[in-house]
Amino acid sequence: MKKVKHVFWETILILSSVLVFRSMWLLMDEVSLFYKVSVLATTLIIGLVVCGIAYYRMAHTN
């Protein structure tokens, strides 16, 4: 994998892990930014999907 692509996907991984961490933290504390658990669950799912894509791209790209 080219270094530029690798750095790009690592950056995406870091940013998406922030979404996962934030969502899990707030769900566990039952404090929501928008006062809806569904919003937090959505950001958690988005973060997990983006993490999965980033891991896949980093591991399976030449």
N, C-alpha and C positions, 0 to 999 in steps of 0.2 A: 504494500500500500504506500502511496506517495505520502511524504511527510505532511503536506498541506492538507490532504484529505484526513489523515490520521489526527492532526491537531483539530480540524473542524469537528470530527465526530467525538473527540474527547471533550471539546467545549460543549457540544450538544448534550453529552452524557452528564456533565457537571450541572448544566442548567436544568435538565430534566430531573436529576436527583434532588435538586432544591425543591422542585414541585412535589416530589414524593415525600421528602422529609417534612415539608411544611404541611402538607395534607394529613399525613399520619400524626404529626404533633397536635394539630388542631382537632382532628377527629378524636384522638385519645383524651384530650382535655375538654372535649365537647364545647369548644369555643369556635365559632365560625366567623370568618371575615364578613360574609354576606348574610349571616344569621340563618343559613340553610345548610344542612348536612349534605344535600344533593350537590351543591356547588363544590364542596370539599371532596366528595367522592368522585366527581367528574375530574377535578384537577389531579387527584390521585391516579385515576385510570389513564389520563393523558400522560402523566409523568411516567407511569409504568410502561406504556406503549412506546414512548419515545426512548426510554432507557433500553428496552428490548431491541428496538431498531438500531440504536447506536452500538450496542454490544454486537449485534449481528454484522453490521457494516464493518466494524473494526476487526472482527474475527474472520470474516469470509471474503474480504476484498483483497485482491492481489496488490 
